[in-house]
Every structure is written in C-alpha cells, then in structure tokens.
Amino acid sequence: MAGLEQRVSTLEREMSSLKARVAVNEEDVKGLPDLIRTEARFTNSQIARLSHDVTELRDLPAKFDALHRVVAELVVEILADRDKKH
C-alpha cells in the first residue's frame, strides 16, 4: 500500500509540474495573435514601400530623358547667349 501511495504522490507532483508548464506555455501563446498581426502590418508596409520604389524606378528613364533634354536646351541657350555677346 505504501508503494501505491508513493506512486500517487509522485503522479500528483508530476501533474502539478505539468500544469505549471502548461500555464507558462498558454501565457506565451496568448501574445501570438498580436505578434502575427504586427508582423503582417510590418510586411504590408514593406511591400507598399517596395512597390512605390519600383514605380519610381520605372519612371526613372523618362525622367532622365527629360533632364537630358532640359540640360541640352540650357547648353544651347548659354552658347547662343555667349555667341551674341561676342
């Protein structure tokens, strides 16, 4: 009978330890939905920024061509003004 009482006592201690570990795990798991939502918002924000950057990069050749034309026109005007002064 003493062996049975000892087994019951051991099982009760193990059960108490197990309940404590489960409680710790449940506490850790409580924050997961908020963490997932935060991570999703962060990811969405990064995707939006990357999308904006890609759009700007696509527009870059047209902007470069426009700048090239403006600089060429300015050079022509400067040279024309210089020629008029001489």
PyMOL commands that set and color helices and strands:
alter all, ss='L'
color gray80, all
select helices_A, chain A and resi 2-30+32-85
alter helices_A, ss='H'
color red, helices_A
deselect
rebuild
show_as cartoon
